[in-house]
Amino acid sequence: MTRLGESVAHASELLDQDLSSDKTVELLLAETGSRRYLDLTDLSAKEQAELIASRTVEVLPGVDELAGRIEKRRAAGKGLGIKLGIDPTAADVHLGHVVPMIILSRFQRMGHDVTLLIGDFTAKIGDPSGRTAERPPLTDEDIARNLAGYQEQVRPFFDFEKVKFRQNSEWLAPYTFPELLALLSQVPVSQLLQREDFRNRLAAGSGLTMSELLYPIAQALDSVALECDVELGGADQLLNLQMGRKLMELRGQQPQLVVTMPLIEGTDGTGAKMSKSKGNYVALTAPADDVFGKIMSIPDRLMKPYLEAWTEWTDAEIALATGRVEDRSLHPMDLKKVLAGEVVAALYGIEAAMAARAGFVAQFSKKSFTDVGTLPVVDVAEHGADSIATVLSKVLEFQPSASAARRVAKQNGLRLVVETEGGQESVVLAEAQAVRPLAEVVAETLAEAGLTAGSGGVYLKAGRKIAQVQGV
């Protein structure tokens, strides 16, 4: 049995136990957390490829090709050359940024060679992926400052001592205009305009600069210069990564394999990508208690993708744990506390994770919403005839009201919470109920669930936002 197999066997035993127990959770965090440092060189080429693929959106041309490339390099006594490009666009990063670094760590521990490509040249252009407008270029000082912050914050998830650093200004800065024209003559404009974000901006009448249009070419030249076996990138980078394959073929090189990472949804449950601009992120510099509390605030449906993104759990372990939630042998809150503990333990250690767990239980789990403090109030006498979407817009500042409310409801983030003497009962509201009158929905929901308002009252919860419903 491999070292990973032994760890999985032990963790599976713990996952069958009581996950509301602090002792069980502490043992589980120690077991799964130790995998972040586990030597994976004893896995077969197929097992390595499958372990990588289990956390990706796509492996192109395919998982079998990845396994074959690993086997070929092994026969030559070498590891794969793995590349990830980083455009240091901000000094502070969040959990969404660590997803590819966790995969890179796996590649490292499998015995492969990782190169981090610092896009000091392309950062001055600005990657337009997913943008609705041109991104301002960065100065050399901006890049140096942001890179230092990035490396320090991501360090808990990745060993920077075992990596090669390259800067794409090495080959892009001396690239001549005649060379560029010769290259562009082989790349159809239609291929560059396949990008959905480009098409959307042009259709909306927004500007699209030539520097942005050439960004995929610049990134592809990085692949030609480094000639790695595999390049990682976000799912929104797919066309850029495929351009790398095309230019490598044009230069007579063996095309790189492409591994795309999922784009992580934000903590607010609205379906938007995790980002600082939307405030739906978990900062890597946040205190342990804040990280724990932020994870505890997520909708239940995000537990599975978050376990996949930020832990070293296997698919079988995630299926076992989430299956126990579905058959109600494990309360969703207990699994969420484990997830929050995993993230805090990765950043600050197990002792900090258990302390944050204890602090959360003391502060929230044994309290009702009446103990939280002042909450917005929705009076049925005043707002009963308004749709829930309108109420959310007026009271909880959802904008635009109807689309935001329906999106939250569609993702099971819209709930009616009733506090009774026995605790809290939460009822998920359907998407159609988001556009119905508040008074009707509250009355019907309470009647169907056989609930009555206790001393704690009735609350409308949309994502992380809560309002008290009065006059029920």
C-alpha positions in Angstrom: 0.0 0.0 0.0 1.3 3.5 -0.8 1.8 6.1 1.8 -1.2 8.0 0.6 -3.3 4.7 0.7 -2.3 4.3 4.4 -3.4 7.8 5.2 -6.7 7.3 3.4 -7.4 4.2 5.3 -6.8 5.9 8.6 -8.8 9.0 7.7 -11.8 6.9 6.4 -12.0 5.3 9.9 -12.2 8.8 11.4 -14.8 10.0 8.9 -17.1 7.2 10.1 -16.9 8.5 13.6 -18.6 11.4 15.4 -17.5 14.5 13.7 -19.1 16.7 16.3 -16.3 15.4 18.6 -13.4 17.8 19.1 -11.0 14.8 19.6 -12.1 13.1 16.4 -11.8 16.3 14.4 -8.4 17.1 15.8 -7.1 13.6 14.8 -8.7 14.0 11.3 -7.1 17.4 10.8 -3.7 16.0 11.8 -4.1 13.1 9.3 -5.3 15.0 6.3 -3.1 18.0 7.0 0.0 15.7 7.0 -0.7 14.9 3.4 0.4 18.4 2.4 3.9 17.2 3.0 3.4 13.5 1.9 5.9 12.1 -0.6 3.9 10.9 -3.6 6.7 9.5 -5.7 5.6 5.9 -4.9 2.4 6.4 -6.9 2.3 4.9 -10.4 2.1 7.2 -13.4 -1.6 6.5 -13.8 -2.3 7.2 -10.1 -0.4 10.4 -10.3 -2.3 11.6 -13.4 -5.6 10.6 -11.9 -4.8 12.4 -8.6 -4.0 15.6 -10.5 -7.1 15.2 -12.8 -9.4 14.7 -9.8 -9.0 18.4 -8.9 -9.0 19.9 -12.4 -11.7 21.1 -14.9 -9.8 19.7 -17.9 -6.6 17.9 -18.8 -5.9 18.3 -22.5 -5.4 16.3 -24.6 -6.4 13.8 -21.8 -5.5 12.1 -18.6 -4.0 9.1 -20.4 -1.7 11.4 -22.3 -0.6 12.9 -18.9 0.1 9.4 -17.5 2.0 8.5 -20.7 4.2 11.6 -20.5 4.9 10.9 -16.8 5.9 7.3 -17.7 8.1 8.5 -20.5 10.0 11.0 -18.3 10.4 8.4 -15.6 12.0 6.0 -18.0 14.5 8.7 -18.7 15.1 9.3 -15.0 13.4 12.7 -15.1 10.3 14.4 -13.9 7.9 16.4 -15.9 8.5 20.1 -16.4 5.5 22.0 -14.9 4.8 25.7 -15.5 2.5 28.2 -13.9 2.4 31.8 -14.9 1.8 34.5 -12.3 1.0 38.1 -13.1 1.5 39.8 -9.8 -1.4 42.2 -10.0 -2.1 42.7 -6.2 -0.2 42.7 -3.0 -2.9 40.8 -1.1 -4.3 37.4 -2.3 -7.1 35.2 -1.1 -8.0 31.5 -1.0 -9.1 31.5 -4.6 -5.5 32.1 -5.6 -4.1 29.0 -3.8 -6.0 26.4 -5.8 -3.3 26.0 -8.5 -0.6 26.2 -5.9 -2.1 23.1 -4.1 -1.9 21.2 -7.4 1.6 22.4 -8.0 2.5 21.1 -4.6 1.2 17.7 -5.6 3.4 17.8 -8.7 6.4 18.7 -6.6 5.8 15.8 -4.2 5.4 13.5 -7.2 9.0 14.3 -8.1 8.3 16.7 -11.0 10.1 20.1 -11.7 8.0 23.2 -11.1 8.7 26.6 -12.7 6.9 29.7 -11.6 6.9 32.2 -14.4 6.7 35.7 -13.2 4.9 37.8 -15.8 6.8 41.0 -15.2 6.5 41.8 -18.9 2.9 40.7 -19.5 1.8 42.4 -16.2 2.5 45.6 -18.0 0.0 44.7 -20.6 -2.7 43.3 -18.3 -4.3 39.9 -18.8 -7.8 40.6 -20.1 -9.3 37.2 -19.1 -12.8 37.7 -17.7 -12.4 41.5 -17.8 -15.1 43.8 -19.0 -12.7 46.7 -19.4 -9.0 47.2 -19.9 -6.9 46.6 -16.8 -4.4 49.3 -15.9 -0.7 48.3 -16.5 1.7 47.9 -13.6 5.1 49.4 -12.9 8.2 47.5 -12.0 7.8 48.7 -8.4 4.2 47.4 -8.3 5.3 44.0 -9.6 8.1 43.6 -7.1 5.9 44.6 -4.2 3.0 42.4 -5.2 5.2 39.4 -5.8 6.8 39.6 -2.4 3.3 39.7 -0.8 2.1 36.8 -2.9 5.0 34.6 -2.1 4.7 35.2 1.7 0.9 34.6 1.8 0.8 31.5 -0.3 3.8 29.9 1.5 1.6 27.6 3.7 0.4 25.8 0.7 3.5 25.5 -1.4 7.3 25.0 -1.0 8.9 27.9 -2.7 12.4 26.5 -1.9 11.9 23.7 -4.5 10.9 25.8 -7.5 12.5 27.6 -10.4 11.7 31.3 -10.9 11.8 32.8 -14.4 10.7 36.2 -15.7 9.2 36.5 -19.1 10.9 39.8 -19.7 14.0 37.6 -20.4 12.7 36.6 -23.9 9.8 39.0 -24.5 11.7 42.3 -24.0 14.2 41.6 -26.7 11.6 40.2 -29.1 11.8 42.3 -32.3 9.0 43.7 -34.4 10.0 41.6 -37.5 9.9 38.5 -35.4 6.5 39.4 -34.1 5.1 40.1 -37.6 6.4 36.8 -38.9 4.7 35.0 -36.0 1.4 36.8 -36.3 1.2 35.9 -40.0 0.7 32.3 -38.8 -2.1 33.1 -36.3 -5.6 33.7 -37.6 -7.3 36.8 -36.0 -10.5 34.6 -35.7 -8.6 32.4 -33.3 -7.8 35.3 -31.0 -11.4 36.6 -31.2 -12.8 33.3 -30.1 -12.5 34.5 -26.5 -16.0 35.1 -25.1 -14.9 38.2 -23.1 -13.5 39.8 -26.2 -16.7 39.2 -28.1 -18.8 40.5 -25.3 -16.8 43.7 -25.0 -16.9 44.3 -28.8 -20.7 43.6 -28.9 -21.2 46.1 -26.0 -19.2 48.7 -27.9 -16.4 48.7 -25.3 -12.8 49.2 -26.3 -10.3 46.4 -27.0 -6.7 47.4 -27.3 -4.1 45.8 -29.5 -2.0 45.0 -26.4 -4.9 43.0 -25.0 -5.5 41.2 -28.3 -1.8 40.2 -28.3 -1.7 39.0 -24.7 -2.4 35.4 -25.6 0.5 35.5 -28.1 2.8 36.8 -25.4 1.7 34.1 -23.0 2.2 31.5 -25.7 5.7 32.6 -26.3 6.4 31.8 -22.6 5.5 28.2 -23.4 7.9 28.2 -26.4 10.7 29.7 -24.3 10.3 27.3 -21.3 9.3 24.2 -23.3 7.6 22.6 -20.3 5.5 19.4 -20.4 2.5 20.8 -18.6 1.0 24.3 -18.1 -1.5 25.1 -15.4 -4.0 27.9 -15.5 -7.6 28.9 -14.5 -10.5 27.6 -16.6 -10.8 31.1 -18.0 -7.3 30.8 -19.3 -8.0 27.9 -21.6 -7.7 29.7 -24.9 -4.4 31.3 -23.8 -3.1 27.9 -22.8 -4.2 26.4 -26.1 -2.4 29.2 -28.0 0.8 27.9 -26.2 0.2 24.5 -27.7 -0.2 26.0 -31.2 3.0 28.1 -31.1 5.0 25.1 -29.7 3.8 23.1 -32.7 4.7 25.9 -35.1 8.3 25.8 -33.6 8.6 22.1 -33.9 8.3 21.4 -30.2 6.2 18.8 -28.4 3.1 20.7 -27.4 2.5 21.1 -23.7 -0.4 19.4 -21.9 -2.9 21.8 -20.5 -4.3 21.5 -17.0 -7.1 24.0 -16.1 -8.2 24.8 -12.5 -11.8 25.6 -11.4 -12.7 29.2 -10.7 -13.8 29.3 -7.0 -17.2 30.7 -6.2 -17.3 33.3 -3.5 -18.5 32.8 0.1 -21.7 34.8 -0.3 -23.6 32.1 -2.3 -24.5 34.4 -5.2 -22.6 32.3 -7.8 -20.0 35.1 -8.4 -16.3 34.2 -8.6 -14.4 34.8 -5.4 -12.9 38.3 -5.6 -11.9 41.2 -3.4 -14.0 43.6 -5.4 -17.2 41.7 -4.5 -16.2 41.2 -0.9 -16.9 37.4 -1.1 -13.4 36.2 -0.4 -11.3 34.8 2.4 -8.0 36.7 2.8 -4.9 34.7 3.5 -3.9 37.4 6.0 -7.1 37.3 8.0 -6.9 36.1 11.6 -7.7 32.5 12.3 -11.1 33.3 13.9 -12.1 35.4 11.0 -11.2 32.7 8.5 -13.1 30.1 10.5 -16.2 32.3 10.8 -16.1 33.2 7.1 -16.1 29.5 6.0 -18.9 28.8 8.5 -21.0 31.4 6.8 -21.1 29.7 3.3 -24.1 27.9 1.9 -24.1 24.2 2.5 -23.8 23.4 -1.2 -20.3 25.0 -1.3 -18.8 22.5 1.1 -18.1 19.9 -1.5 -16.3 22.2 -4.0 -14.4 23.9 -1.1 -13.3 20.5 0.2 -12.1 19.7 -3.3 -10.3 23.0 -3.7 -8.5 23.5 -0.4 -7.9 20.1 1.2 -6.0 17.0 0.4 -9.1 14.8 0.8 -9.7 12.2 -1.8 -12.9 12.0 -3.9 -13.9 8.9 -1.9 -13.5 10.7 1.4 -15.5 13.7 0.2 -18.2 11.4 -1.1 -18.3 9.6 2.3 -18.5 12.8 4.3 -21.0 14.7 2.1 -23.1 11.4 1.8 -23.4 11.3 5.6 -24.8 14.8 5.4 -27.3 13.9 2.7 -28.5 10.9 4.7 -28.5 13.1 7.8 -26.2 10.9 9.9 -24.0 13.9 10.0 -25.2 17.5 10.6 -24.1 19.9 7.8 -22.8 22.2 10.5 -20.4 19.5 11.8 -18.9 19.0 8.4 -18.6 22.7 7.8 -16.6 23.0 11.1 -14.3 20.4 9.8 -13.9 22.3 6.5 -13.2 25.5 8.3 -10.7 23.7 10.5 -8.9 22.3 7.5 -8.4 25.8 6.1 -7.3 27.4 9.3 -5.0 24.5 10.1 -3.3 24.9 6.7 -2.7 28.6 7.4 -2.0 28.6 11.1 -1.7 25.0 12.4 -4.0 22.6 14.1 -3.8 24.2 17.5 -5.1 27.5 16.0 -7.8 25.6 14.1 -9.1 23.9 17.3 -9.0 27.2 19.2 -11.0 28.9 16.4 -13.4 26.0 16.4 -13.9 26.4 20.2 -14.3 30.1 19.8 -16.9 29.8 17.1 -19.0 27.3 19.2 -18.8 29.6 22.2 -19.8 32.7 20.3 -22.4 31.4 17.8 -23.5 27.8 18.0 -25.1 28.1 21.4 -26.7 31.5 20.7 -29.7 32.6 18.8 -30.0 35.4 16.3 -31.3 37.6 19.2 -27.8 37.4 20.7 -26.0 38.5 17.5 -26.9 42.1 17.9 -28.9 44.6 16.0 -30.3 43.2 12.8 -32.3 44.8 10.0 -36.0 44.5 10.5 -38.7 43.6 8.0 -42.2 44.4 9.2 -44.9 42.3 7.5 -47.4 45.1 8.0 -45.2 47.4 5.9 -43.6 45.0 3.5 -45.9 42.0 3.4 -47.3 42.8 0.0 -43.7 43.3 -1.5 -42.0 40.4 -3.1 -39.1 38.9 -1.3 -36.8 40.2 -4.0 -38.0 43.8 -3.3 -37.6 43.3 0.4 -34.1 42.1 -0.1 -33.4 45.2 -2.2 -34.9 47.6 0.3 -33.6 46.1 3.5 -30.5 44.1 2.7 -29.4 46.2 -0.3 -29.4 43.4 -2.9 -28.9 45.0 -6.3 -30.4 44.4 -8.8 -33.1 43.0 -6.5 -34.9 40.4 -8.6 -31.9 38.8 -10.4 -29.8 38.8 -7.2 -32.6 37.2 -5.1 -33.4 34.6 -7.7 -29.7 33.7 -8.0 -29.3 33.3 -4.3 -32.5 31.2 -4.1 -31.5 29.0 -7.0 -28.3 28.1 -5.1 -30.2 27.2 -1.9 -29.0 30.4 -0.2 -32.4 31.9 0.5 -34.0 30.7 3.7 -36.6 31.3 6.4 -35.2 30.6 9.8 -37.5 30.0 12.8 -36.2 30.0 16.3 -38.0 27.7 18.7 -37.4 26.6 22.2 -35.5 23.6 20.8 -33.2 25.7 18.6 -33.3 26.9 15.0 -35.2 25.4 12.1 -34.2 26.5 8.6 -36.4 26.1 5.5 -34.9 26.6 2.0 -37.0 28.9 -0.2 -37.4 28.0 -3.8 -36.4 30.3 -6.7 -40.0 31.0 -7.6 -40.7 32.2 -4.0 -38.2 35.0 -4.4 -40.6 36.9 -6.5 -43.8 36.2 -4.5 -45.2 38.5 -1.7 -43.3 38.2 1.6 -46.4 37.7 3.8 -47.7 34.8 1.6 -44.4 33.0 1.5 -43.8 33.3 5.3 -47.4 32.1 6.1 -47.3 29.2 3.7 -43.7 28.1 4.7 -44.5 28.1 8.4 -47.7 26.2 7.8 -46.2 23.5 5.6 -43.3 23.0 8.0 -45.5 22.9 11.0 -43.6 25.7 12.6 -44.6 28.7 14.8 -42.5 31.6 15.8 -40.8 31.0 19.1 -39.4 33.6 21.5 -36.5 34.1 19.1 -38.8 35.0 16.1 -38.6 34.5 12.4 -35.7 35.6 10.2 -35.1 35.9 6.4 -31.6 34.8 5.5 -30.1 35.5 2.1 -26.5 34.2 1.8 -24.8 35.7 4.8 -27.3 38.6 5.2 -30.0 38.3 7.8 -33.1 40.3 8.6 -35.7 39.8 11.3 -39.3 39.4 10.2 -41.7 41.1 12.5 -45.5 40.9 12.7 -45.7 37.2 11.8 
